Structure formats: structure tokens, C-alpha cells
Amino acid sequence: ERASKIDPNMDRNLLSRKAVSCAVDNSCHLGTRIAAVQVCGVMGEKGALSTVRDLAASRDSIPLQMAAIHPLGQIGDSSDLNRLQNAAKSGNIYAKTAAEKASSNIRARNGE
């Protein structure tokens, strides 16, 4: 869907590597890190899965955690359901909603 709107002349591998790099770089602006995490999900960047998992489980930055939950639903697998369940129990209604949607996406991909 949205990934199809990315310029076909763009080097997708380079974009993915840059997105993963920015997502974990604490010196990058928070907004840049959030956008980078979202790019990883939109592009289906499985190489970012470890990073996305870490950020979705972290409570160091609630906005970044919430931004990572959605891509986890896009590129994660059934092993992420517990992580998403924990995020849903965090007490943050937005994290709960995002985690429930991400879990639903994973289950739908698995035919559950």
C-alpha cells in the first residue's frame, strides 16, 4: 500500500539501512526516530525486527514505544504476542489500542 508510493528509483536497501540506523540512534531527533521505525514497518524490513522489538518493549520513550508497536504488527510474528500483551497492560490507553491492533495483524497473517 503506502510502500508502493516510495519512489521506485530509490535504493530500498539503502533506505532500510538508514531507517534502522536512525531508529536506534539516540542522537537523532525523536521525530526522526519515530519516522524511521514507521518506515521499517511500511517497507516490511525484517532486518529491523530486533530494533522494533526492543523499542516496543522499552518504556524509556513512550512516543517511541508507541511508534514501534504498529510496525511490530507489520513485521513481527507470533513470538511477539506476549510482548504486545505486556504493552497493552502498560496502563496507556494508546499503547493498549496499538498493541491490540498489532496483535490482530499478526494473528490475521497467521490465519488465526
C-alpha positions as CSV (number, residue, x, y, z in Angstrom):
1,E,0.0,0.0,0.0
2,R,2.0,3.0,1.2
3,A,5.3,1.3,0.4
4,S,4.2,1.4,-3.2
5,K,4.3,5.2,-3.1
6,I,8.1,5.1,-2.4
7,D,10.0,6.3,-5.5
8,P,10.8,3.2,-7.5
9,N,14.2,4.6,-8.3
10,M,15.1,4.8,-4.6
11,D,17.5,2.2,-3.3
12,R,15.2,0.4,-0.9
13,N,18.1,-1.4,0.8
14,L,19.8,1.9,1.5
15,L,16.6,3.4,2.8
16,S,16.0,0.4,5.1
17,R,19.6,0.5,6.4
18,K,19.3,4.2,7.1
19,A,15.9,3.8,8.8
20,V,17.2,1.1,11.1
21,S,20.3,3.2,11.9
22,C,18.2,6.3,12.8
23,A,15.7,4.2,14.8
24,V,18.4,3.2,17.3
25,D,20.5,6.3,17.3
26,N,19.7,8.3,20.5
27,S,21.4,11.3,19.0
28,C,18.7,11.5,16.3
29,H,15.7,13.8,17.0
30,L,12.8,11.8,18.5
31,G,10.6,12.7,15.5
32,T,13.2,11.3,13.1
33,R,13.4,8.1,15.2
34,I,9.7,7.7,15.2
35,A,9.5,8.2,11.4
36,A,12.4,5.7,10.9
37,V,10.6,3.0,12.9
38,Q,7.5,3.5,10.9
39,V,9.4,3.3,7.6
40,C,10.8,-0.1,8.7
41,G,7.2,-1.4,9.2
42,V,5.9,0.1,5.9
43,M,8.8,-1.4,4.0
44,G,8.4,-4.8,5.7
45,E,12.1,-4.5,6.9
46,K,12.6,-7.8,8.7
47,G,16.2,-6.7,9.4
48,A,14.7,-4.1,11.8
49,L,12.7,-6.6,13.8
50,S,15.2,-6.8,16.7
51,T,15.2,-3.0,16.9
52,V,11.5,-2.7,16.7
53,R,11.0,-5.4,19.4
54,D,13.4,-3.6,21.7
55,L,11.7,-0.2,21.2
56,A,8.2,-1.6,21.6
57,A,9.2,-3.2,24.9
58,S,11.1,-0.1,26.2
59,R,9.5,2.5,28.4
60,D,12.3,5.0,28.0
61,S,10.3,7.0,25.5
62,I,6.6,6.4,25.4
63,P,6.2,8.1,22.0
64,L,8.9,5.9,20.5
65,Q,7.5,2.8,22.2
66,M,4.1,3.5,20.7
67,A,5.6,4.2,17.3
68,A,7.3,0.8,17.4
69,I,4.2,-1.2,18.3
70,H,2.5,-0.6,15.0
71,P,5.5,-1.9,12.8
72,L,5.8,-4.8,15.2
73,G,2.3,-5.8,13.9
74,Q,3.5,-5.4,10.4
75,I,6.8,-7.3,10.6
76,G,6.5,-9.3,13.8
77,D,5.4,-12.9,14.3
78,S,3.5,-14.9,16.9
79,S,6.5,-14.8,19.2
80,D,5.7,-11.1,19.7
81,L,2.2,-11.6,21.0
82,N,3.4,-11.7,24.6
83,R,5.4,-8.5,24.1
84,L,2.3,-6.8,22.7
85,Q,0.2,-8.1,25.5
86,N,2.6,-6.6,28.0
87,A,2.4,-3.3,26.1
88,A,-1.4,-3.4,26.2
89,K,-1.2,-3.8,30.0
90,S,1.0,-0.7,30.4
91,G,-1.8,1.5,31.5
92,N,-1.5,3.7,28.5
93,I,-4.8,3.6,26.5
94,Y,-3.0,4.5,23.3
95,A,-0.4,1.7,23.7
96,K,-3.2,-0.7,24.5
97,T,-5.1,0.2,21.4
98,A,-2.0,0.0,19.2
99,A,-0.9,-3.3,20.8
100,E,-4.3,-4.9,20.3
101,K,-4.3,-3.8,16.6
102,A,-0.7,-5.1,16.1
103,S,-1.7,-8.4,17.7
104,S,-4.7,-8.7,15.4
105,N,-2.5,-8.1,12.4
106,I,-0.1,-10.8,13.4
107,R,-2.9,-13.3,14.1
108,A,-4.5,-12.4,10.7
109,R,-1.3,-13.1,8.9
110,N,-1.0,-16.5,10.7
111,G,-4.6,-17.3,9.8
112,E,-5.8,-17.2,13.4
